[in-house]
Amino acid sequence: MEVTIQVPEDIAHQIQEKWGQDIPRHVLESVALECFRKRILGESQLRRLLGFETRFEVHAFLKQHEVPFYTLEDLEHDRKALDQLAL
Protein backbone atom coordinates (compact mmCIF):
# COMPACT_ATOMS: atom_id res chain seq x y z
CA MET A 1 0.00 0.00 0.00
CA GLU A 2 1.23 3.45 -0.78
CA VAL A 3 0.27 6.34 1.47
CA THR A 4 0.53 10.00 0.51
CA ILE A 5 0.29 12.94 2.88
CA GLN A 6 0.10 16.63 2.16
CA VAL A 7 2.38 18.93 4.16
CA PRO A 8 2.43 22.71 3.78
CA GLU A 9 5.67 23.86 2.15
CA ASP A 10 6.87 25.94 5.10
CA ILE A 11 6.41 23.00 7.46
CA ALA A 12 8.05 20.63 4.97
CA HIS A 13 11.12 22.90 4.86
CA GLN A 14 11.23 22.99 8.65
CA ILE A 15 11.06 19.18 8.79
CA GLN A 16 13.75 18.88 6.11
CA GLU A 17 16.07 21.07 8.15
CA LYS A 18 15.75 18.63 11.06
CA TRP A 19 15.49 15.29 9.21
CA GLY A 20 17.26 15.93 5.92
CA GLN A 21 15.92 14.75 2.58
CA ASP A 22 14.63 11.33 3.63
CA ILE A 23 11.34 12.47 5.15
CA PRO A 24 9.42 9.37 3.96
CA ARG A 25 11.82 7.10 5.90
CA HIS A 26 11.44 9.19 9.06
CA VAL A 27 7.66 9.15 8.74
CA LEU A 28 7.71 5.37 8.22
CA GLU A 29 9.93 4.91 11.28
CA SER A 30 7.66 7.15 13.36
CA VAL A 31 4.57 5.17 12.36
CA ALA A 32 6.39 1.89 12.97
CA LEU A 33 7.48 2.99 16.45
CA GLU A 34 3.98 4.08 17.39
CA CYS A 35 2.50 0.82 16.12
CA PHE A 36 5.06 -1.15 18.11
CA ARG A 37 4.40 0.89 21.26
CA LYS A 38 0.65 0.26 20.92
CA ARG A 39 1.28 -3.43 20.18
CA ILE A 40 -0.28 -3.18 16.74
CA LEU A 41 2.94 -4.59 15.27
CA GLY A 42 5.24 -7.18 16.74
CA GLU A 43 9.00 -7.37 16.52
CA SER A 44 9.11 -9.49 13.35
CA GLN A 45 6.62 -7.23 11.58
CA LEU A 46 8.67 -4.19 12.59
CA ARG A 47 11.76 -5.88 11.18
CA ARG A 48 10.04 -6.54 7.84
CA LEU A 49 8.47 -3.08 7.63
CA LEU A 50 11.76 -1.30 8.19
CA GLY A 51 13.88 -3.73 6.16
CA PHE A 52 16.13 -4.92 8.97
CA GLU A 53 18.00 -8.19 8.48
CA THR A 54 18.03 -9.32 12.11
CA ARG A 55 16.11 -8.86 15.32
CA PHE A 56 19.27 -7.34 16.82
CA GLU A 57 18.93 -4.46 14.36
CA VAL A 58 15.33 -4.04 15.56
CA HIS A 59 16.50 -4.02 19.17
CA ALA A 60 19.16 -1.40 18.38
CA PHE A 61 16.57 0.73 16.57
CA LEU A 62 14.16 0.50 19.50
CA LYS A 63 16.93 1.29 21.98
CA GLN A 64 17.99 4.30 19.91
CA HIS A 65 14.42 5.60 20.18
CA GLU A 66 14.13 4.66 23.86
CA VAL A 67 11.35 2.13 23.25
CA PRO A 68 11.59 -1.00 25.42
CA PHE A 69 11.27 -4.22 23.44
CA TYR A 70 10.75 -6.37 26.54
CA THR A 71 8.33 -4.90 29.04
CA LEU A 72 7.29 -5.76 32.57
CA GLU A 73 4.09 -7.17 31.06
CA ASP A 74 6.21 -9.48 28.91
CA LEU A 75 8.14 -10.61 31.97
CA GLU A 76 4.95 -11.31 33.92
CA HIS A 77 3.52 -13.26 30.98
CA ASP A 78 6.71 -15.32 30.73
CA ARG A 79 6.69 -15.99 34.48
CA LYS A 80 3.10 -17.27 34.33
CA ALA A 81 3.93 -19.49 31.37
CA LEU A 82 6.94 -20.89 33.18
CA ASP A 83 4.87 -21.54 36.31
CA GLN A 84 2.33 -23.48 34.24
CA LEU A 85 5.08 -25.56 32.63
CA ALA A 86 6.56 -26.38 36.03
CA LEU A 87 3.28 -27.98 37.19
C-alpha positions as CSV (number, residue, x, y, z in Angstrom):
1,M,0.0,0.0,0.0
2,E,1.2,3.4,-0.8
3,V,0.3,6.3,1.5
4,T,0.5,10.0,0.5
5,I,0.3,12.9,2.9
6,Q,0.1,16.6,2.2
7,V,2.4,18.9,4.2
8,P,2.4,22.7,3.8
9,E,5.7,23.9,2.2
10,D,6.9,25.9,5.1
11,I,6.4,23.0,7.5
12,A,8.1,20.6,5.0
13,H,11.1,22.9,4.9
14,Q,11.2,23.0,8.6
15,I,11.1,19.2,8.8
16,Q,13.7,18.9,6.1
17,E,16.1,21.1,8.2
18,K,15.7,18.6,11.1
19,W,15.5,15.3,9.2
20,G,17.3,15.9,5.9
21,Q,15.9,14.7,2.6
22,D,14.6,11.3,3.6
23,I,11.3,12.5,5.1
24,P,9.4,9.4,4.0
25,R,11.8,7.1,5.9
26,H,11.4,9.2,9.1
27,V,7.7,9.1,8.7
28,L,7.7,5.4,8.2
29,E,9.9,4.9,11.3
30,S,7.7,7.2,13.4
31,V,4.6,5.2,12.4
32,A,6.4,1.9,13.0
33,L,7.5,3.0,16.4
34,E,4.0,4.1,17.4
35,C,2.5,0.8,16.1
36,F,5.1,-1.2,18.1
37,R,4.4,0.9,21.3
38,K,0.7,0.3,20.9
39,R,1.3,-3.4,20.2
40,I,-0.3,-3.2,16.7
41,L,2.9,-4.6,15.3
42,G,5.2,-7.2,16.7
43,E,9.0,-7.4,16.5
44,S,9.1,-9.5,13.3
45,Q,6.6,-7.2,11.6
46,L,8.7,-4.2,12.6
47,R,11.8,-5.9,11.2
48,R,10.0,-6.5,7.8
49,L,8.5,-3.1,7.6
50,L,11.8,-1.3,8.2
51,G,13.9,-3.7,6.2
52,F,16.1,-4.9,9.0
53,E,18.0,-8.2,8.5
54,T,18.0,-9.3,12.1
55,R,16.1,-8.9,15.3
56,F,19.3,-7.3,16.8
57,E,18.9,-4.5,14.4
58,V,15.3,-4.0,15.6
59,H,16.5,-4.0,19.2
60,A,19.2,-1.4,18.4
61,F,16.6,0.7,16.6
62,L,14.2,0.5,19.5
63,K,16.9,1.3,22.0
64,Q,18.0,4.3,19.9
65,H,14.4,5.6,20.2
66,E,14.1,4.7,23.9
67,V,11.4,2.1,23.3
68,P,11.6,-1.0,25.4
69,F,11.3,-4.2,23.4
70,Y,10.8,-6.4,26.5
71,T,8.3,-4.9,29.0
72,L,7.3,-5.8,32.6
73,E,4.1,-7.2,31.1
74,D,6.2,-9.5,28.9
75,L,8.1,-10.6,32.0
76,E,5.0,-11.3,33.9
77,H,3.5,-13.3,31.0
78,D,6.7,-15.3,30.7
79,R,6.7,-16.0,34.5
80,K,3.1,-17.3,34.3
81,A,3.9,-19.5,31.4
82,L,6.9,-20.9,33.2
83,D,4.9,-21.5,36.3
84,Q,2.3,-23.5,34.2
85,L,5.1,-25.6,32.6
86,A,6.6,-26.4,36.0
87,L,3.3,-28.0,37.2
